[in-house]
């Protein structure tokens, strides 16, 4: 933060803060005024005209300019997100650990049709029909079935 004397002006785009030194709450002969210049950063956003108009109306209703209104909304959203991140940090750590463990596991072995019960085989066929469509589900060697469906030649 840059402090300036009372005679210096803040350049455009800076906010000026006045700090009173001394105990009197009024501008007397011996009151010292210090000006502080805080730089602002400009961010450009693009939005639909309808959204822009709604934002202007809400900002006006809140008694704020559009920039202050958008900054307030963004700060509120960031605060909520930070609070949620903190609240779920332990759960996120458990999920991350489980995902790391899953990557370390060996790939599952192939299960042949003989390893399934009749009920499991029917359930599998029904599920595959939902995914691929009736009569389109691959059977046996899925590589060949997929190649044939795409029209590739073996």
Secondary structure, 3 states (H helix, E strand, C coil): CEEECCCCCCCCCEEEEEEEECCCCCCCCCCEEEEEEEECCCCCCCCCHHHHHHHHHHHHHCCCCHHHHHHHHHHHHHHHHHHHHHHCHHHHHHHHHHHHHHHHCCCCCCCCHHHCCHHHHHHHHHHHHHHHCCCCCCCCCHHHHHHHHHCCCC
